[in-house]
Amino acid sequence: MYVIIGANGFLGSYLLREILAETGEEIAAIIREERGGFDERVRPFVCDIRDSGALREVAGQLSGADKLTVIWLAAACSIDFVEQNPAAARAVNVGAPQVFLDALDDKIDRLFFASTDAVYGEGSPDGPFSEGTLPRPLSEYGRQKLAAEELIVSRGGCALRLPYMIGPGARAGKPHFYDHILRSLSEGKSVTMLTDSIRSTLDYRGAARLIRLLAEKDELPCPVINIGGDDALSKYDLGLMIAKAAGADTSLMVPVSSADFQGFEAPRANVAVMDNSLLKKMLGLDFVRIKLPAARM
């Protein structure tokens, strides 16, 4: 059985679909808010992971199962929020995984944790980060994710360092930035996109597929794995891709540098490109590239 903590998030929603479509496995979906529409193979557990007692109760209900594959996706992931509220964020990003693992430790067969390229710090497009690169996080978010990685690895788990991800929201009423871009384009409005925020960006569906494939491997040779695309893409590059796929006017995408953008408070790396050669070797892949769906405005 799969156990997905944070199953109602953007990546979690895609991962549910991926597992249901490609495997015969049942899923325990730990979600923050009540919702319907789950497949019959999904057993939802409504739980605020900040509530240690509630989290232990869910773990107790799962303790009768054998060979659980646990995938922890839940996080306080707004970098500015984490910077401004470090204690509250740490309770989610580090404390909650520890509570859950302590309560369910001997029942977990495989353990995966969704981490981030923010643990690396500032990089260069010419020298991508490998799994062996010494992490130098710039933000409190990156530091907390690195601390959670250490917890996961100490329990025999695997930290999956993920890039910026994009794609349509998989649930009605929960639009992603991608959806907001399409809406602006359909209304003829311009969209400001950073030219120097460069990542190994993936689409949510592709990232979910890669996680599912890794979860099905018999052995993992490394406690940390970069999950990213082959191409170093700026947010502006992504905007152009979305506009072209939608048949929209690409001039509506307005390039801007981070130095001229006033929307962020916490420090962020401009460049966080990851080497994905280990991922490709493990999964027998020749390439890993972002694939956006055919867009309609």
Secondary structure, 3 states (H helix, E strand, C coil): CEEEECCCCHHHHHHHHHHHHHCCCCEEEEECCCCCCCCCCEEEEECCCCCHHHHHHHHHHHCCCCCEEEEECCCCCCHHHHHHCHHHHHHHHHHHHHHHHHHHHHHEEEEEEEEEHHHCCCCECCECECCCCCCCCCCHHHHHHHHHHHHHHHCCCEEEEECCEECCCCCCCCCCHHHHHHHHHHCCCCEEEECCCEECCEEHHHHHHHHHHHHCCCCCCCCEEECCCCCCEEHHHHHHHHHHHHCCCHHHEEEECHHHCCCCCCCCCCEECECCHHHHHHHCCCCCCCCCCCCCC
